[in-house]
Amino acid sequence: MEQIKGLYRISRPFTTLTGALAVVLGGYVAGTGEWFNVMLAVLATILVSASANAWNDYLDIEIDRINQPTRPLPAGKVNPRLVKYYSFGLALLSLLIAAFINLPSFLIVLIANLLLYIYSLKLKSTVLLGNIVIAFTSAMSAVFGGVAAGNAKPTIWLFLIIFVAILGREVLKTLADYEGDLSESVRTISTVWGRKVARIVFYVLVIATVIMMLMPYVLEIYQPIYGYLVLLGVLPVIIFIMFRVSRYHTGPQLEKLSQLMKYDFLFWFVAVLLGAAA
């Protein structure tokens, strides 16, 4: 039972839920009503994310002993070999499900799995390249929803906004993980270019995110309620996070800001759902 609980925690259900919601959002703005295929895409996305999380934790046991010592693997609550096979099994199942949607969906899932496995093996310890891979695969979730629904064109704005926002959050996470990454000689923007530069890059990406979030409102792609929710709900939280990033320096403090940024992003999802309504 403890092993099962450990695998559940390693899957990080809330993280996988974020990707699943992005797929739903893409299927929603597609406007075709092909919800059965969209739900298959949601399931495939959850499996891809859980597989990637397990694979990442399997490879990062030593780093997590410093950055995340309470996670199941560094805490000794689950067998490493079991985690490895669990990851492979989820990846294969995601491909099987995607094959029942259409060929483009299968290719998206195949590429996402390969990129996330390569990320954990080779790209995680790189300056920005690994972060770009995570941002790209995250943003593709919305496109995946559109592809599964049979109309990917309306998801382009979603892709651009999610890509820039996730890239900013990835930079913030390098600040939160600075101590552990430095001790294990992991190359990130924070450990190689310094935390000051990482903060500047984070600010630039967040400002770009806000500008891009407002563009669908300015261009009248979405209803006015979208712009109101972004200005009154999303933007104040982003400003708070930017202010605190300049003052917070410890890993736990910055990790809390990273989580807050995720919650704020979920509110943006609501803004899109309401703003894209006919």
Beta strands, then each sheet from edge to edge (+ up, - down):
end
